[in-house]
Amino acid sequence: MQEKIFFNILTIFISRFQLFLTDSVLVVIESFKCPENTLASFEQAKKEGVDLIEFDVGFTKDFVPVLMHDDDLDRTTNMNGPLNKFNFVELEKCNCAAKFSSLGNQDFTSNFEPICTLENLIEWSIKNNVKMLFDVKDTEIKLVKLIALLFERYNLYNKAIVCSFFPTVVYRIKKENPNILTGITWRRWFITYDDIEFTVPRSSSKLIFFISMILDVIWIWCVKLWIPEFLGVDMVLTERREISPFYLKNMTARGFKVCAWTVNERNEMAWMSRELKIPFLTDAPYIASHVLKNVNAEKN
């Protein structure tokens, strides 16, 4: 009897996940043509034919969830300082287009793109029938509870998935509401280096750097061997250079969907969609839509 109940529950989860990924091979982080994590970028991505958008979620000082990739405002806006040191009302003059230069060198600096709240984006996504991938950067427990509340309020169970580099976030989300689809995001040397090119160490201390490298090696093996099962995730978001047929076969055999990030090169897109048949995150939906159109034409 217990086995039958477990099988029925498992079937429900698989069905929901398949529904979530229906026709969602083309997923997008941003469009190169607009400032990141703004409604303008997602509007542009929608025009370019995306199925799903990925965005970064952070917290203001007064616990308003907003879209922001970095911990601070310096790189992308006209303001400086940590995001969580400002109340939301103080960010009304924050321009997310202040330092943006689009593909083709179109000047965006004269435009004003306000910080987008998470709830505004959810409403936009539902209205435009675009699925969502929450990339949670903040480990604050209040954010986890708020995301769970928004899933319940807007019935996002077949419309969104919550992912994070931080296993504590994924674990808490699943514990808060087991019906929420979750994913663990990983890349090589995440603990040691701040950037994906492995050129900016997170610490200038040689001792901390050495310890971080050891922890990174341990973490990579944990992800590959048992962490996804322990966290109960539905998807493993994997940095594109880690993708291989063997890796995909291993994860699939264990019951996990694999999504690659960030894929902007045409041939790599074709390989992943034609040969591996996995979804991928991209900053270049205009290229990806053309590649996928060709792949679909080959099937017919």
The 8 nearest C-alpha neighbors of each residue, nearest first, counted from 0:
[[1, 3, 2, 4, 5, 6, 7, 8],
 [0, 2, 4, 3, 5, 6, 7, 8],
 [3, 1, 5, 0, 4, 6, 7, 8],
 [2, 4, 6, 0, 1, 5, 7, 8],
 [3, 5, 1, 7, 6, 2, 8, 0],
 [6, 4, 2, 8, 3, 7, 9, 1],
 [5, 7, 9, 3, 4, 8, 10, 2],
 [8, 6, 10, 4, 9, 5, 3, 11],
 [7, 9, 5, 11, 10, 6, 4, 12],
 [10, 8, 6, 12, 11, 7, 5, 13],
 [9, 11, 7, 13, 8, 12, 6, 14],
 [10, 12, 14, 8, 9, 13, 15, 7],
 [13, 11, 15, 9, 14, 10, 16, 8],
 [14, 12, 16, 10, 15, 11, 17, 9],
 [15, 13, 17, 11, 12, 16, 10, 18],
 [16, 14, 18, 12, 13, 17, 19, 11],
 [15, 17, 19, 13, 18, 14, 12, 20],
 [16, 18, 14, 20, 19, 15, 21, 13],
 [17, 19, 15, 21, 16, 20, 14, 157],
 [18, 20, 16, 157, 17, 21, 158, 15],
 [21, 19, 23, 17, 18, 22, 16, 24],
 [20, 22, 18, 23, 19, 17, 24, 16],
 [23, 21, 24, 20, 50, 25, 19, 18],
 [24, 22, 20, 50, 21, 25, 26, 51],
 [23, 25, 278, 22, 26, 279, 277, 50],
 [26, 24, 23, 49, 50, 278, 279, 27],
 [25, 27, 51, 280, 50, 49, 52, 279],
 [28, 26, 281, 280, 52, 29, 282, 53],
 [27, 29, 53, 282, 281, 52, 280, 54],
 [30, 28, 282, 27, 35, 40, 31, 41],
 [29, 31, 32, 282, 40, 44, 33, 283],
 [32, 30, 102, 33, 282, 101, 29, 283],
 [31, 33, 101, 30, 102, 34, 40, 43],
 [32, 34, 40, 31, 30, 101, 39, 35],
 [35, 33, 96, 99, 40, 37, 95, 36],
 [34, 36, 37, 29, 40, 33, 30, 95],
 [35, 37, 66, 54, 67, 34, 40, 38],
 [38, 36, 39, 40, 35, 115, 34, 41],
 [37, 39, 41, 40, 42, 115, 36, 120],
 [40, 38, 42, 37, 41, 43, 33, 34],
 [41, 39, 33, 43, 37, 38, 42, 30],
 [40, 42, 44, 38, 43, 39, 45, 37],
 [41, 43, 39, 45, 44, 40, 38, 46],
 [44, 42, 46, 40, 41, 45, 39, 47],
 [45, 43, 41, 47, 46, 42, 30, 49],
 [44, 46, 42, 48, 47, 43, 49, 41],
 [47, 45, 43, 44, 48, 42, 49, 41],
 [48, 46, 44, 45, 285, 284, 49, 43],
 [47, 49, 45, 46, 288, 44, 50, 284],
 [50, 48, 45, 25, 26, 51, 44, 47],
 [51, 49, 23, 26, 25, 129, 130, 48],
 [50, 52, 130, 26, 129, 131, 49, 27],
 [51, 53, 27, 131, 28, 26, 132, 130],
 [54, 52, 132, 28, 131, 27, 133, 134],
 [53, 55, 133, 134, 36, 28, 132, 52],
 [56, 54, 134, 68, 66, 67, 135, 133],
 [55, 57, 66, 135, 65, 67, 136, 134],
 [56, 58, 65, 64, 137, 67, 136, 66],
 [59, 57, 64, 62, 63, 83, 65, 60],
 [60, 58, 83, 62, 63, 61, 86, 82],
 [59, 61, 83, 86, 85, 84, 62, 58],
 [60, 62, 86, 59, 63, 87, 85, 58],
 [63, 61, 59, 58, 60, 64, 142, 141],
 [62, 64, 59, 58, 61, 65, 87, 116],
 [65, 63, 58, 117, 57, 116, 62, 56],
 [66, 64, 116, 117, 57, 56, 115, 58],
 [65, 67, 56, 55, 36, 115, 57, 116],
 [68, 66, 55, 69, 57, 56, 36, 65],
 [69, 67, 55, 70, 66, 56, 36, 136],
 [70, 68, 71, 67, 72, 74, 82, 136],
 [69, 71, 81, 82, 68, 72, 67, 57],
 [70, 72, 81, 82, 80, 69, 73, 79],
 [73, 71, 79, 76, 80, 78, 74, 82],
 [72, 74, 79, 71, 75, 76, 78, 80],
 [75, 73, 72, 76, 98, 71, 69, 79],
 [74, 76, 98, 95, 73, 72, 97, 99],
 [77, 75, 95, 97, 94, 78, 72, 73],
 [76, 78, 97, 94, 93, 79, 73, 75],
 [79, 77, 76, 72, 73, 93, 80, 94],
 [80, 78, 73, 72, 71, 77, 81, 76],
 [79, 81, 71, 72, 73, 82, 78, 84],
 [82, 80, 71, 83, 84, 70, 72, 79],
 [83, 81, 71, 84, 59, 85, 70, 72],
 [82, 84, 59, 60, 81, 85, 58, 86],
 [83, 85, 60, 82, 81, 59, 86, 80],
 [86, 84, 60, 83, 59, 82, 89, 87],
 [87, 85, 60, 61, 89, 88, 59, 84],
 [86, 88, 90, 89, 59, 85, 63, 61],
 [87, 89, 90, 86, 91, 85, 92, 61],
 [90, 88, 87, 86, 91, 85, 92, 93],
 [91, 89, 93, 87, 88, 92, 86, 85],
 [90, 92, 93, 88, 89, 113, 87, 114],
 [93, 91, 90, 94, 89, 113, 77, 78],
 [92, 94, 90, 91, 113, 77, 78, 76],
 [95, 93, 112, 76, 113, 96, 97, 111],
 [94, 96, 76, 112, 97, 75, 113, 114],
 [97, 95, 99, 94, 112, 34, 98, 108],
 [96, 98, 108, 76, 94, 77, 95, 99],
 [99, 97, 75, 96, 108, 76, 100, 77],
 [100, 98, 96, 107, 34, 97, 108, 101],
 [99, 101, 106, 104, 107, 105, 98, 102],
 [102, 100, 32, 105, 104, 33, 103, 31],
 [101, 103, 32, 104, 31, 105, 100, 33],
 [102, 104, 105, 101, 32, 100, 106, 31],
 [105, 103, 101, 102, 100, 106, 107, 32],
 [106, 104, 101, 103, 100, 107, 102, 32],
 [105, 107, 100, 108, 104, 101, 109, 99],
 [108, 106, 110, 109, 99, 100, 96, 105],
 [107, 109, 97, 110, 96, 106, 98, 99],
 [108, 110, 107, 111, 106, 97, 96, 98],
 [111, 109, 107, 108, 96, 112, 97, 94],
 [112, 110, 94, 96, 113, 109, 95, 97],
 [111, 113, 95, 94, 96, 110, 114, 37],
 [114, 112, 94, 95, 115, 93, 111, 91],
 [113, 115, 95, 116, 93, 112, 66, 37],
 [114, 116, 66, 65, 37, 113, 117, 119],
 [117, 115, 65, 119, 118, 64, 66, 120],
 [116, 118, 65, 120, 119, 64, 121, 66],
 [117, 119, 121, 120, 116, 122, 149, 64],
 [120, 118, 122, 116, 121, 117, 123, 115],
 [119, 121, 123, 117, 122, 118, 124, 116],
 [122, 120, 118, 124, 123, 119, 125, 117],
 [121, 123, 119, 125, 120, 124, 126, 118],
 [124, 122, 120, 126, 121, 125, 127, 119],
 [125, 123, 129, 121, 127, 126, 122, 128],
 [124, 126, 128, 122, 127, 123, 121, 129],
 [125, 127, 123, 124, 128, 122, 129, 121],
 [128, 126, 124, 125, 129, 123, 45, 122],
 [129, 127, 125, 126, 124, 130, 123, 50],
 [130, 128, 124, 51, 127, 50, 125, 131],
 [131, 129, 51, 158, 159, 52, 50, 128],
 [132, 130, 159, 52, 51, 53, 158, 133],
 [131, 133, 53, 160, 159, 161, 52, 134],
 [132, 134, 161, 54, 162, 135, 53, 160],
 [135, 133, 55, 162, 163, 54, 56, 132],
 [134, 136, 56, 163, 137, 55, 133, 162],
 [135, 137, 56, 57, 134, 55, 138, 163],
 [138, 136, 139, 135, 57, 58, 56, 142],
 [139, 137, 168, 140, 136, 167, 165, 142],
 [138, 140, 141, 137, 142, 143, 168, 58],
 [141, 139, 143, 142, 138, 144, 171, 168],
 [142, 140, 144, 143, 139, 145, 62, 146],
 [143, 141, 145, 140, 144, 139, 146, 64],
 [144, 142, 140, 146, 141, 145, 172, 147],
 [145, 143, 147, 141, 142, 146, 148, 140],
 [144, 146, 148, 142, 147, 143, 141, 149],
 [147, 145, 149, 143, 148, 144, 142, 150],
 [146, 148, 144, 150, 145, 149, 143, 151],
 [147, 149, 145, 151, 146, 150, 152, 144],
 [150, 148, 152, 146, 151, 147, 153, 145],
 [151, 149, 155, 147, 154, 148, 153, 152],
 [150, 152, 154, 148, 149, 153, 147, 155],
 [151, 153, 149, 150, 154, 148, 155, 147],
 [152, 154, 150, 155, 151, 149, 121, 122],
 [155, 153, 151, 150, 156, 152, 157, 149],
 [156, 154, 158, 150, 153, 157, 159, 151],
 [155, 157, 158, 154, 179, 159, 150, 178],
 [158, 156, 19, 155, 159, 15, 18, 16],
 [159, 157, 155, 130, 156, 19, 131, 160],
 [160, 158, 131, 155, 130, 132, 157, 156],
 [159, 161, 180, 132, 181, 133, 131, 162],
 [162, 160, 133, 181, 132, 182, 180, 134],
 [163, 161, 182, 134, 183, 181, 133, 135],
 [162, 164, 135, 165, 184, 134, 183, 169],
 [163, 165, 184, 185, 183, 166, 162, 136],
 [164, 166, 163, 167, 168, 169, 138, 183],
 [167, 165, 169, 168, 170, 164, 183, 163],
 [166, 168, 170, 165, 169, 171, 138, 172],
 [169, 167, 171, 166, 170, 165, 138, 172],
 [168, 170, 166, 172, 171, 167, 173, 163],
 [169, 171, 167, 173, 168, 230, 172, 166],
 [172, 170, 174, 168, 173, 169, 175, 167],
 [171, 173, 175, 169, 174, 170, 143, 168],
 [174, 172, 177, 176, 170, 175, 171, 169],
 [173, 175, 171, 172, 176, 177, 170, 169],
 [176, 174, 172, 173, 171, 177, 147, 144],
 [175, 177, 173, 178, 174, 179, 172, 147],
 [178, 176, 173, 179, 174, 175, 172, 180],
 [179, 177, 176, 180, 156, 173, 12, 175],
 [180, 178, 177, 156, 176, 181, 173, 160],
 [179, 181, 160, 233, 161, 178, 156, 182],
 [182, 180, 161, 232, 160, 233, 162, 179],
 [181, 183, 234, 162, 232, 235, 233, 161],
 [182, 184, 235, 163, 162, 164, 236, 185],
 [185, 183, 236, 164, 163, 235, 237, 162],
 [186, 184, 237, 164, 236, 238, 183, 187],
 [185, 187, 238, 189, 237, 188, 184, 241],
 [186, 188, 189, 219, 185, 215, 238, 241],
 [189, 187, 191, 215, 190, 192, 186, 212],
 [190, 188, 191, 192, 187, 186, 193, 215],
 [189, 191, 188, 211, 215, 192, 214, 212],
 [190, 192, 211, 188, 189, 212, 200, 201],
 [193, 191, 200, 201, 197, 199, 194, 189],
 [192, 194, 201, 199, 200, 189, 191, 195],
 [195, 193, 196, 192, 197, 199, 198, 189],
 [194, 196, 197, 193, 192, 189, 198, 186],
 [195, 197, 194, 198, 199, 192, 193, 188],
 [198, 196, 192, 195, 194, 199, 193, 200],
 [197, 199, 196, 200, 194, 192, 195, 193],
 [200, 198, 192, 193, 194, 197, 201, 196],
 [201, 199, 192, 202, 191, 193, 198, 203],
 [200, 202, 192, 193, 191, 199, 203, 190],
 [203, 201, 200, 204, 208, 207, 191, 205],
 [202, 204, 205, 200, 201, 208, 207, 206],
 [205, 203, 207, 202, 206, 208, 209, 201],
 [206, 204, 208, 207, 209, 203, 202, 210],
 [205, 207, 209, 208, 204, 210, 211, 203],
 [206, 208, 210, 204, 209, 205, 211, 202],
 [207, 209, 205, 211, 206, 210, 204, 202],
 [208, 210, 206, 212, 211, 207, 205, 213],
 [211, 209, 207, 213, 212, 208, 206, 214],
 [212, 210, 191, 214, 208, 209, 213, 190],
 [211, 213, 215, 209, 214, 210, 191, 208],
 [212, 214, 210, 216, 215, 211, 217, 209],
 [215, 213, 211, 217, 212, 216, 218, 210],
 [214, 216, 212, 218, 213, 217, 188, 190],
 [217, 215, 213, 219, 218, 214, 212, 220],
 [216, 218, 214, 220, 215, 219, 221, 213],
 [217, 219, 221, 215, 220, 216, 214, 222],
 [220, 218, 222, 216, 221, 217, 215, 223],
 [219, 221, 223, 217, 222, 218, 224, 216],
 [222, 220, 218, 224, 219, 223, 226, 225],
 [223, 221, 226, 219, 220, 224, 225, 218],
 [222, 224, 220, 221, 219, 225, 226, 227],
 [223, 225, 221, 222, 220, 226, 227, 219],
 [226, 224, 228, 221, 227, 222, 229, 223],
 [225, 227, 222, 229, 228, 221, 230, 224],
 [228, 226, 230, 229, 232, 225, 231, 222],
 [229, 227, 231, 226, 230, 225, 232, 253],
 [228, 230, 226, 227, 231, 225, 232, 170],
 [231, 229, 227, 170, 232, 228, 226, 169],
 [230, 232, 228, 229, 227, 233, 173, 170],
 [233, 231, 181, 182, 230, 227, 234, 183],
 [232, 234, 181, 255, 182, 180, 256, 231],
 [235, 233, 182, 256, 255, 257, 232, 236],
 [234, 236, 257, 183, 182, 237, 184, 256],
 [237, 235, 184, 258, 259, 257, 183, 234],
 [236, 238, 259, 185, 235, 260, 258, 184],
 [239, 237, 260, 186, 240, 259, 241, 185],
 [238, 240, 260, 259, 241, 242, 237, 261],
 [241, 239, 242, 238, 243, 237, 186, 259],
 [240, 242, 239, 238, 243, 237, 186, 246],
 [243, 241, 239, 240, 246, 247, 237, 244],
 [242, 244, 246, 245, 247, 241, 240, 248],
 [243, 245, 247, 246, 248, 242, 275, 249],
 [246, 244, 248, 243, 247, 249, 242, 250],
 [247, 245, 243, 249, 248, 244, 250, 242],
 [246, 248, 244, 250, 249, 245, 251, 243],
 [249, 247, 245, 251, 246, 250, 252, 244],
 [248, 250, 246, 252, 247, 251, 245, 253],
 [251, 249, 253, 247, 255, 252, 248, 246],
 [250, 252, 254, 255, 248, 253, 249, 247],
 [253, 251, 249, 254, 250, 248, 255, 247],
 [252, 254, 250, 251, 255, 249, 228, 248],
 [253, 255, 251, 252, 250, 256, 233, 234],
 [256, 254, 251, 234, 250, 233, 253, 257],
 [255, 257, 234, 251, 235, 233, 258, 254],
 [258, 256, 235, 234, 236, 255, 277, 259],
 [257, 259, 236, 278, 279, 237, 277, 235],
 [260, 258, 279, 237, 239, 238, 236, 280],
 [261, 259, 280, 238, 239, 262, 279, 237],
 [260, 262, 280, 281, 239, 259, 263, 238],
 [261, 263, 281, 260, 264, 280, 268, 279],
 [264, 262, 281, 283, 282, 261, 265, 268],
 [263, 265, 267, 266, 262, 268, 286, 283],
 [264, 266, 268, 267, 269, 263, 286, 290],
 [267, 265, 269, 268, 264, 270, 290, 271],
 [266, 268, 270, 269, 264, 265, 271, 262],
 [269, 267, 265, 271, 266, 270, 272, 264],
 [268, 270, 266, 272, 267, 271, 273, 290],
 [271, 269, 267, 274, 273, 268, 272, 266],
 [272, 270, 275, 268, 269, 276, 274, 273],
 [271, 273, 276, 269, 270, 277, 275, 274],
 [274, 272, 270, 269, 276, 271, 275, 294],
 [275, 273, 270, 276, 271, 272, 269, 277],
 [274, 276, 271, 277, 272, 273, 270, 244],
 [277, 275, 272, 273, 271, 274, 278, 24],
 [276, 278, 275, 272, 271, 258, 279, 257],
 [279, 277, 24, 258, 25, 259, 23, 26],
 [280, 278, 259, 258, 260, 26, 281, 25],
 [279, 281, 260, 27, 26, 261, 28, 262],
 [280, 282, 27, 262, 261, 283, 263, 28],
 [281, 283, 29, 30, 28, 27, 31, 284],
 [282, 284, 281, 285, 286, 263, 30, 287],
 [285, 283, 287, 286, 288, 47, 282, 281],
 [284, 286, 283, 288, 47, 287, 289, 48],
 [287, 285, 289, 284, 283, 288, 290, 265],
 [286, 288, 284, 290, 289, 285, 291, 283],
 [287, 289, 291, 290, 285, 286, 284, 292],
 [288, 290, 292, 286, 287, 291, 293, 285],
 [291, 289, 287, 293, 292, 288, 269, 294],
 [292, 290, 294, 288, 293, 289, 295, 287],
 [291, 293, 289, 295, 290, 294, 288, 296],
 [294, 292, 296, 290, 291, 295, 297, 289],
 [295, 293, 291, 297, 296, 292, 273, 290],
 [294, 296, 298, 292, 297, 293, 291, 299],
 [295, 297, 293, 299, 298, 294, 292, 291],
 [298, 296, 294, 295, 299, 293, 292, 273],
 [299, 297, 295, 296, 294, 293, 273, 292],
 [298, 296, 297, 295, 294, 293, 292, 291]]
